[in-house]
């Protein structure tokens, strides 16, 4: 009976289809190209989702490139705000994920991306020996297959829910940056308009007043200008 609980414990806490997952927020300066590297085995699935959340007073776009270990280009995007790519590794080695901002002269880009690498099904083979020594009745009672399928479904749903939350969070960050940028532009333009209105109003008062004040310097300037013409 203790062995059954041990098996159940292993099933509940092991990753049925283990995966590598990494979330990164990085800044690519203007005129630069930054690359990240990750080792991927043959048959593993690469999922990468990226979004530009801040354009640094410019457009929310960046170029993206995915290269395999032989430096062969797998995917390429040019000046996109976001995208999702999925690729099955044909060879083992270090894959590179590059964000290119060389087309921008002044504006740096802040990018959020999530990299998920799903491991192949061979990872599960090492768990098969955990059931050795159990009687068929015990295995039947445990309903191992149903437990595994339930765990896989739960893990898949949780992973997908976390991915959606990350995507929504990155969208929220991008929208907040856009709103703050628009707020600064509106304030700057409003301040400029107020100063312009104040200067124009002051000049109008001075000019109208000078028409009735014959001793003012402005009136003398007006008079000399009229005499010249």
Residue pairs with C-beta under 8 A, 6 or more apart in sequence:
3 133
3 134
3 138
4 134
4 138
4 141
4 142
7 130
7 131
7 134
7 142
8 142
8 147
10 127
10 130
11 144
11 147
11 148
11 151
12 151
14 127
15 155
16 124
16 148
16 151
16 152
16 155
17 118
17 119
17 121
17 123
17 124
17 152
17 155
18 119
18 123
19 116
19 117
19 118
19 119
19 159
20 38
20 115
20 116
20 117
20 119
21 114
21 115
21 116
21 117
21 159
22 38
22 114
22 115
22 116
23 112
23 113
23 114
23 166
24 36
24 112
24 113
24 114
24 115
25 53
25 110
25 111
25 112
26 34
26 99
26 110
26 111
26 113
27 108
27 109
27 110
27 111
28 34
28 62
28 99
28 100
28 101
28 108
28 109
28 111
29 101
29 108
30 56
30 101
30 104
30 105
30 106
30 107
30 108
31 101
31 102
31 104
31 105
32 101
32 102
33 98
33 99
33 100
33 101
33 102
34 98
34 99
35 96
35 97
35 98
35 99
36 96
36 97
36 98
36 115
37 94
37 95
37 96
37 97
38 94
38 95
38 97
38 115
38 117
39 92
39 93
39 94
39 95
40 46
40 89
40 92
40 93
40 94
40 95
40 117
41 89
41 92
41 119
41 120
42 89
42 90
42 91
42 92
42 120
43 88
43 89
43 120
44 88
44 89
44 117
44 118
44 119
44 120
45 86
45 87
45 88
45 89
45 117
45 118
46 66
46 85
46 86
46 87
46 88
46 89
46 95
46 115
46 116
46 117
47 84
47 85
47 86
47 114
47 115
47 116
47 117
47 118
48 66
48 84
48 85
48 97
48 113
48 114
48 115
48 116
49 82
49 83
49 84
49 85
49 113
49 114
49 163
49 166
49 167
50 62
50 64
50 82
50 83
50 99
50 111
50 112
50 113
50 114
51 81
51 82
51 111
51 112
51 113
51 167
51 170
51 171
51 174
52 60
52 61
52 62
52 81
52 82
52 109
52 110
52 111
52 174
53 60
53 110
53 111
53 112
53 170
53 173
53 174
53 177
54 60
54 109
54 110
54 173
54 174
54 177
55 61
55 107
55 109
55 177
56 106
56 107
56 108
56 109
56 110
57 106
57 107
57 181
58 104
58 106
58 107
58 109
59 79
59 107
60 81
60 109
60 174
60 178
61 79
61 80
61 81
61 109
62 79
62 80
62 81
62 99
62 100
62 101
62 109
62 111
63 76
63 77
63 78
63 79
63 80
63 99
63 100
63 101
63 102
63 103
64 75
64 76
64 77
64 80
64 83
64 97
64 98
64 99
64 100
65 73
65 75
65 76
65 77
65 96
65 97
65 98
65 100
66 73
66 74
66 75
66 76
66 85
66 87
66 95
66 96
66 97
66 98
67 73
67 74
67 95
67 96
67 98
68 74
68 89
68 90
68 91
68 93
68 95
69 91
69 92
69 93
69 94
69 95
70 91
70 93
74 87
74 95
75 85
75 87
77 83
79 103
89 95
97 113
97 115
99 109
99 111
99 113
101 108
101 109
110 177
112 166
112 170
112 173
114 163
114 166
116 159
116 163
131 139
131 144
206 218
207 218
209 216
209 218
210 216
210 218
210 219
210 222
211 219
211 222
213 219
